[in-house]
Amino acid sequence: MDCPKCNSFSNKKNGIINGRQRYKCHDCGYNYTVELKSTAFPRSVKRQALQLYLEGLGFRSIGRYLGVSHVSVQKWIKKFGQELEDLKSENEIGVVDLDEMHTYINQKKNYCWIWIAVDRTGKRFINCSFGNRGTKTGKELWRKLEKKQIGEVMTDSWRAYSEFLPENIHTTSKAETYTVEGYNSIFRHFLARLRRKTKCYTKSLEMLKYSVLLLMKYRNKELAMVD
């Protein structure tokens, strides 16, 4: 049987799980079994759930639409997040826009900040980091970018940026962060958990990370929606 993730025919046996033979793909390392349980949903349904999620529906809405449990939907999305590869981007980037946006986890007092980097010319998400609004989280994002050849970095006047960005390429101007602010609105629009005044909310940092990274891959056209 070919790999359900990358369609490779190169595999090896990798144990027995619940009475079914498991295989491991030589090309991508994915583990899979030959036969689905009678109660299991095909991967095409799970892919449909993922697409609906990345188009703005919440777990319960997707569950009602597909006729499945919202818990199953949550587990599928989590699994897709666990299988994610790193975001792709050029090693040479002319202009990078950085910005932060806030959300909360479980309670409105438990704030979490998402730091986002966008390639202005390539119109792509580059990377992100999660934490507070302080320098530590900003540095974590910059460490993911500093090996790239970056021409300019545009930010607003938040003081943390000046503590880790090289002065010779850093421009502080609210007027120059229009690209990343537009990309921030993509998160608010297409992830139910990030909308303001919504009944959907994040219960764990893990699911927040998976959701943001999945949407980044999806909007970058790096996420195949059909096997």
C-alpha positions in Angstrom: 0.0 0.0 0.0 1.3 3.5 -0.8 1.9 6.0 1.9 -1.3 8.1 2.6 0.8 11.2 3.3 3.3 11.3 0.4 2.0 8.5 -1.8 5.4 6.7 -1.8 5.5 3.0 -2.4 8.7 2.6 -0.4 7.9 1.2 3.0 8.7 -1.4 5.7 6.7 -3.3 8.3 6.8 -1.5 11.6 4.9 -3.7 14.2 1.3 -4.6 14.9 -1.2 -2.1 16.3 -4.6 -3.3 17.5 -4.3 -6.4 15.4 -3.4 -4.6 12.2 -0.1 -4.5 10.4 1.6 -1.1 10.6 4.0 0.2 8.0 6.6 3.0 8.0 7.3 5.1 4.9 11.0 5.2 3.9 10.6 8.6 2.2 8.7 10.7 4.8 8.8 8.5 7.9 5.0 8.4 8.3 3.5 5.4 10.1 0.3 4.0 8.8 -1.8 0.8 8.7 -3.3 -1.0 5.6 -6.9 -1.3 6.8 -9.1 1.3 8.4 -11.3 0.3 11.3 -15.0 0.0 10.4 -15.7 3.1 12.5 -12.9 5.2 11.1 -13.4 8.1 8.8 -11.4 8.3 5.5 -8.6 10.8 5.3 -10.6 12.7 2.7 -13.2 13.6 5.4 -10.5 14.7 7.8 -8.9 16.8 5.0 -12.4 18.4 4.5 -12.6 19.1 8.2 -9.2 20.8 8.1 -10.2 23.0 5.1 -13.4 24.0 6.8 -11.4 24.9 9.9 -9.0 27.0 8.0 -11.9 28.8 6.3 -13.2 30.0 9.6 -15.5 27.4 11.1 -15.2 26.1 14.7 -15.0 22.5 15.8 -18.7 22.3 16.7 -19.8 23.8 13.4 -17.6 21.4 11.4 -18.9 18.5 13.4 -22.5 19.4 12.7 -21.7 19.9 9.0 -19.9 16.6 8.6 -22.1 14.6 11.0 -19.2 13.8 13.4 -18.3 14.6 17.0 -16.6 17.9 17.5 -14.0 16.0 19.7 -13.1 14.0 16.6 -12.6 17.2 14.6 -10.4 18.5 17.3 -8.3 15.4 17.3 -7.9 15.5 13.5 -6.8 19.1 13.5 -4.3 18.4 16.3 -2.9 15.4 14.3 -2.5 17.6 11.2 -0.7 20.1 13.3 1.7 17.4 14.7 2.5 16.3 11.2 3.5 19.8 10.0 6.8 20.5 8.4 8.7 23.8 8.8 7.4 26.8 6.8 9.3 27.4 3.5 10.8 30.7 2.7 13.6 32.3 0.7 17.0 32.7 2.2 17.2 36.2 0.8 14.3 38.5 1.7 14.1 42.2 0.8 11.7 43.5 3.4 10.4 41.7 6.5 7.5 43.2 8.4 7.2 42.2 12.1 4.2 42.7 14.4 2.5 41.2 17.5 -1.1 40.4 18.1 -2.8 39.2 21.3 -5.2 36.5 22.2 -5.9 34.5 25.4 -5.9 31.0 26.5 -8.7 29.5 28.6 -9.4 32.8 30.4 -9.3 36.4 29.2 -6.8 37.2 31.8 -4.4 34.6 30.4 -3.0 36.7 27.5 -0.8 35.2 24.8 1.0 37.2 22.2 1.7 35.9 18.7 4.7 37.5 17.1 4.5 37.3 13.3 7.1 37.8 10.5 5.9 38.4 6.9 7.8 38.7 3.6 6.4 41.9 2.1 7.6 41.3 -1.5 6.8 37.6 -1.5 3.5 38.1 0.2 4.1 35.1 2.5 4.2 34.3 6.2 7.8 33.6 7.2 7.5 32.4 10.9 6.1 33.2 14.3 6.6 32.8 18.0 4.3 32.6 21.0 4.6 34.0 24.5 4.4 37.4 26.1 5.0 40.8 24.6 8.4 41.1 26.0 11.9 40.9 24.4 12.3 37.2 25.0 9.5 36.2 22.7 10.7 38.7 20.1 14.2 37.2 20.2 12.8 33.7 19.8 11.2 34.9 16.5 14.4 36.7 15.4 16.5 33.6 16.0 14.3 31.8 13.3 15.1 34.6 10.9 18.6 35.9 11.5 20.4 33.3 9.3 18.5 34.6 6.3 19.8 37.5 4.3 17.3 40.3 5.1 17.5 43.7 3.5 15.2 45.7 5.8 13.0 45.0 8.9 9.9 47.2 9.4 8.2 47.4 12.8 6.0 49.8 14.8 7.4 51.7 17.8 7.1 48.9 20.4 10.2 49.3 22.4 11.1 45.5 22.5 12.2 45.6 18.9 15.1 47.9 19.4 16.6 45.4 21.9 17.2 42.6 19.4 17.0 43.9 15.9 20.2 45.2 14.1 20.0 49.0 14.0 21.3 49.2 10.5 18.4 47.3 8.9 15.6 48.3 11.4 13.0 51.0 10.5 10.5 52.0 13.0 7.3 53.4 11.4 3.6 52.5 11.9 3.1 53.5 8.3 5.5 50.8 7.1 3.8 47.8 8.8 0.8 47.7 6.6 1.6 44.3 5.1 1.9 42.4 8.4 -1.2 44.2 9.8 -3.1 42.9 6.8 -1.9 39.4 7.6 -2.9 39.8 11.2 -6.4 40.4 10.0 -6.2 37.0 8.1 -5.8 35.3 11.5 -8.8 37.2 13.0 -11.0 36.3 10.0 -10.1 32.7 9.2 -9.4 31.3 12.7 -12.6 31.2 14.8 -10.5 31.0 18.0 -8.9 34.4 17.3 -12.0 36.4 16.6 -13.1 39.1 19.0 -16.4 38.6 20.7 -16.8 35.0 19.8 -17.8 31.8 21.6 -14.8 30.0 20.2 -11.7 30.2 22.3 -8.3 28.5 22.8 -8.0 26.1 25.7 -4.3 25.2 25.2 -1.2 26.8 23.8 -0.5 23.7 21.8 -3.7 24.0 19.8 -3.1 27.7 19.3 0.3 27.0 17.8 -1.0 24.2 15.5 -3.9 26.4 14.4 -1.6 29.4 13.5 1.0 27.3 11.8 -1.6 25.4 9.8 -3.2 28.6 8.6 0.2 30.0 7.7 1.0 26.9 5.6 -2.5 27.0 4.0 -2.3 30.7 3.1 1.3 30.1 1.7 -0.2 27.4 -0.5 2.2 24.8 1.2 -0.6 22.6 2.5 -2.0 20.0 0.2 -5.7 19.7 0.7 -6.1 16.6 -1.5 -4.1 13.4 -0.9 
